């Protein structure tokens, strides 16, 4: 029996929003404890995840029993130690390699599916580690460097990982090959190697035509190479900057693994869809992990999925490891507490992802179908960006996001292409609308409506 009183006894905060399968969320909520324990981060904390079809908002309990307070505190202490960051890198890569291999060998049998889902739940902790560590390190660096005029130059040089992200490797290959005569053959090779990049959890892979067009429209834009700033840094600052560079790398590495895993398993999910009265893997993605196992045995979920496609619902793990799905009014009541009451805001601020200043036209980009409205020089305003946003990010005059730390995708791309970027505003997509003219002052972290 759902009791709203239990939800509202907690202090909550919106953590992140993304497109994701329901079974991913439910696995995270009640099957991640072994992963948290392995990475020395205590137990999984209370969360409330609201779904509109496959769009999800993640809320977490700030204080109280089983809140995120303990997890954040443990991670913050761990990040102070070089040996922990080294341990994190080693174990993270080892777990991801096993995870990817298991996805390639997944069968539609109940036994194979259960084993895979347990492994998936275990690896979900990786998302929390990199996302939360990015914010912890960002907050520390912004405080420690707040009076340093070379702050952005320091971050741009010292906090950038040496390892290239997959999208950077692709860009590098395209820059070398776009002038070749045999573009069709090259496009097919690139497709086989990189088609998974925009998949994330429920996105679509790039087509062969995408890579052919990428080669045909490639430009000679030179990526910025950061210069080493002439400044003396304390031992603590050097450690924070190095730790951020490692987290930035692990964040991109984790994305690459989950993208490939979620693409690898779709043929199996399509098989399960046929057994359970569903259309395809996207409809299967609206099942909890427990329902997914039942679907593999042939239980029909067509009516339940139809309801979840139309109605707002939430999954939560309050007070125990027992999962609950809640529909309708209680979910809307919870969500209403977080709605911004005053949207008539003419100026707001965030964290500088990369310096610069520009006036431009706002385009709110929340999903792929919004990409077509984006024009050269527009200001890209989003909850957060991901690798599949890259085609429009190349055309943008600046980036402004609700979420993110200095290791987030928007900040990484902004530093690479030297574009103004303000992250972590919390309210940009709510107080701005398409067509607004704004002054993005990324020298000071301020956005002003004109």
N, C-alpha and C positions, 0 to 999 in steps of 0.2 A: 504494500500500500504506500503510495507516494505521500510524503508529508512535507509540504512547502516550508513549514516552520524549521525543519532541519536544515534546509538550504539557507534560509535567511539568518540563521544564527552565525554564519560565517561572514567575514569581510572578504569581498571578491574583487578581482581585477581581471580585465580582458588581457589575455596574454598574447594571442596571435590569431590570425584568421587565414584560412587557406582552403583550397579545394582538396578534399580527402575522402576516402571510403569510410563507411560506418564501421566496418570490421577492423580497420586500422585503429580507429578511436577506441573501440571497446577492448581490443587487445592491449592498447596502451594503458588503459585504466585499470585493468585487473590482471595482466600477465607480464608486467614490466618489473616486478619486485626483484626477480633474480638478477636482472641487468643492473638495477640500482645498487643492489648489494655488491655485485662484482666490481663496480666502478666506485665503491666506497662512498655512496651517496644516500644511505639510509633506505627508506621505503617510499613507494609511490604515494603521492599526495592526492588530496581530494580535488577533483575537477568536475566541471559542468560544461559539456560540449553541445552547443546548439547547432542543429543541422537544418538547412533549407536544401533539400535534395542532397547534392554532394558538396555544398558550400558549408563550411563549419567555422564557428567562432569558439575559441578555447578560453574558458575562464578557469582561474585557479583560486583556491582559498588562500588568503594572505596570512592569516594568523589562526591560532587555535590548534586543536588536536588534528594531526595528519594534514597540516597545512604545508605550503611550499616554503615556509620560513626555515624549516630544518634543512631541506634540500639545498636552498640557496646559501645558507650559512656554511654547510659542509663543503659545497663546491667552491665557495669563496676562499675558504681556508686551504683547500687542496691546491687551488691555482697559485697560491703563494710559493709553492714548492716546485722546483725544477724537476725533481724526481717524479712528481705526480704527473706533470705534463708529458714527460717522457713515457711514463707508464700508460697514460691515456693514448698517446700516439700508437704505441706498440699493440695494445689490446684492441683498440678501435679498428685498426687495419686488419688484424687477425680475425676478429669477429665478422667484419664486413666481407672478407674473402670467403669465409665459410657460408655466410648468408647468401651471397651471390651464387655460389656453387649449388646450394640447396634449392634455390629457385629454378635453376636449370634442370634439375632432376625431379621436380614436383610432378606427382601423378594425381589423378582425380579420385583415388581411393581414400577412404576415411582415415586409414592409418597414416598415409603420406601427408594428407592435408593437416591432420592434428600435429604431426611433428613439425611441419613447416610453420604453422601458425604459432606454435610455442616459440620457435626460433625468431619469428617476426616480432612477437611481443617483447622478447628479450632485447632485440636490437633497437626497439623504439626509443630506449633510453638515450641513444646517441643524438636524437633530435633535441631532446631537452638539454643535454650537456652543451652542445655547441651554441644553441640559441641563447640559453641563460648565461653561459660563460662570456659570450660576446657582449651582453649588456653589463655584466659585472666589470669586465675589463674596460669597457667604454666609459662607464661612470668613474672608475678610478683614474683613468688617464685624463679625462676631461677636467677632473678636480685637480690632479697633480700638475697639470700643464696649463691651468686656467690663466695664469699671468705670463705665460711664455709666448712671446710674439712669433716664435718659430714652431708653435704647436703643430700646425697642419703639415709643415715640411718634415717634422720629426716623425709624425705618424705615417705619412706617405712613404717615407724611406724605410723606417725600422719595422713597421707593422705589416709589411707586404710579404707574403710567403714566397720562398724561392721556387716552389713547385707550381707549375701552371695548372689552372683549372681546365676541365675538358673543353669549355667554350673558348678559352684562350688558345688551346692547342689547335682547335678547329680554325680559328681566325689565322693562326700562324701558317697552317697548311694552305688555306685559301689564298693568302697573300703570295705564297710561292707558286701556286699552280694555276691561278686564274687566267694567265696568258697562254696556257697550253692549248694545243689544237684539238686534243681529244677530250673535250669537256664531259661528254656523256659517260665515258669510262671512269673518269675521275669522280664525277658526281655519284656514280653507283658505289665506288669504293668508300667515299666519305659517308654515304648513306648507311652502309653496312657498319661502319665504325662509330658513327655519331647520331644515328636517327633517334636514339632514346633520350637525348638531352632535354627536350621540353616535357617529358612524360610526367615527372614529379610523381604524384599518386594516381591521378585520374585524367591526366592530359593525354593528348594524342601525339604520337611520334611524328617527326618530320618526314616528308615524302622525298622521293628521288628528285622530283621536280623542284623542291625547295633548294636542294643543294646545287642543282644546275643553275637556278636563278641566282643563287648566292655567288657562284663563280662568274656568271655573266655580268653581275652588277658590282663586283668587288671594286673597292677603291684603294687608293694608296695612302689612306689616313695613317699617319705615323703615331704609334702609341707613345705616350709620354714616359720618359725614363727619369725617375726621381733622382735628384742630386742629394748627396749626403750633406746634411746641414752641419755647419760649424758650430757645434754646441757640446758642452760637457754634460753628460747624463749620469745620474746617480745609479748605483747598482740596482736599486728597487725599480727605477724607471726602465732600465734596460731589460729587466726581467719581465715587467708588465708588457712592454712592446714586443718582446720575443714571444711571450705567451699568446698575445693577440694574433701574431702572425701564424702561430701553430693552430689556433682555433679557427682562423680564417681558412686555412688549408683543410682542416678536418671538416669544416662546415661544407665546403665544396665537394670534398671527397664523399661525405655521407650522402649528399644529394645525388651524386653520380651513381652510387650503389642502389639507393632506393628507386631511382628512375629505371635502372636496368632490371631490378627485381620485379617491379610492378608491371613492366612490359613483358618480361619472361613468363609470368604466370597467367596472362590473359587467355591463352588457348585452353588452359585447364578450367578457368572460371567460365569460359564459354560452354564447355562440356557440362559443367554443373548447372548452368542456366537452363540448358535443354531438359535436364532431369527434373527441375523444380518449377517449371511453368514460367520461366523468365526469358526475356529477349536476348540478353547478352551480358558480358562482364560488367557493364555499367549498372545494370539492374541488380546483379549479384552484389555490387559494391554498396548497396543500401541495406544489406543484411549485417547483423552482428556476427562476430566470429563463431558463436555457438550456433546461430541459425545457418551459417555457411556450412558447418559440418553436417547438420540435418539435411540441408539442401543436397549435399553430395550423396546422401542416401535416398534421395528422391522425394523429400517432402515438398509440397507445393507452397510457394510463398508469393504467388502473383497478387493476391488481394492486399497483403501486408506491404509489399513494395509499392503498389499503386497508391496506398495511403501515404507512405513516406515521400513519394514524389510530389504530393499535393500539399501536405500539412507540415507545419513547423514542428520539430520534435527535438528532444535532447537525450543524451546518454550521460549518466553520472555514476559515481562510485562512492557516494556519501555514507560515512559511518562504518563501512565494512568493504570487503572485496566483492560483495555481491553487486552485480550490475543492474541498473534500472533504466528503462526507456520511458520517457514522459512526453505527452503530446499536449498541444493546444495552450489553453489559458495559463497554466502555471509557468510555462516556458516564456510566454509573452510578458507575464508579470515580472519574471526575473529579468528579462531583457530590458524592460522599461526603466529599471533602476540605473542603467548605464547609458541611456540616451542623452545626448547633449541637449540641454534645455534651451540654451541660447546659441543659435547658429549665426546670429548677426555679429560676427567677429570680423574686424577689419585688419587685425594684426595678430600673429601668433608665432611661436618659436619652436625650434627643435635643435637637434645636435648636428653640427657641421660634418657632413660626410666628405666633402671636398670644397675648397674655397672657390669663390667666383660670385659674379653678380650679373643678373639679367632680368629684363622685363619681357614677359611673354603671355601667351594665351593658354589658359588651363584646359587640359583634357583629363577627365577622370577615367582611369583605366582599371576596371575591376575584374574583367574577364576577357577571353580571347575575342569575343564578338565586338569588343570595344576598339580593337586594334585598327580597324578600317577608318575610323574617324580621325586618327592621329596624323598630323601634318608636320613637315619639316619646321623645326624651331619651337614647336609647342612645349609647354611645361608638363611633363609627365607626373601626374598625381595618382598615387596608388596606395593600397593598404601596405603592400610590400611588393618588391619585384622578384622575379626568378629568371632563370636562364632563357625561358621561352619568350621573355619580353625583349630580348636583345635586338631583334630587327627594328623595333620602334625606338629603343633606347639610343640607337645610333643616329636617329633623326632628331632627338630631343634637344631642347635648349638647356634643360635642367631637370633634376629629379627631386620630388618631394614625396615623402612617405609617412604613413601613420606609425609604422613600426620599424624596428631594426636598431642594431648597434654598428660599431665601426667594422665589424666583420661581415655585415650583411651584404647581399648581392648588389644593392643599389650603390652602396659606398665603395665597394670594390671596383665596379664598372666606372663610377664617376672619377675615381682616382686614376684609373687606367686611361680614360679618354679626356681627363682634365675638364670635367663639366661641373657646374655648380650643383651641389647636392645637400639637401637638408633632410635628415631622417628622424624618426621617433617623435613626430609632432603630436601623435595620438588623435588629432582632429581634422587633418587636412582634407580627407575625402568627405567629411561631413559639412564643414563650413565653406568649402569651395564648390563651384559648379562649373560645368563646361562653358567656356566663353569668357569667364572672368579674366580680367587683365591683372596680373600680379607682378610685384617686384620681389624676385627671389634674391635676398641678400645673404648669400652663403658665407660671406666674410664674418657676419655676426650671428648667423643662424636665425634670421627673421624673414617671414613672408608677410608682405603687405598687399592688400587689395588696392587697386588704383581705380 
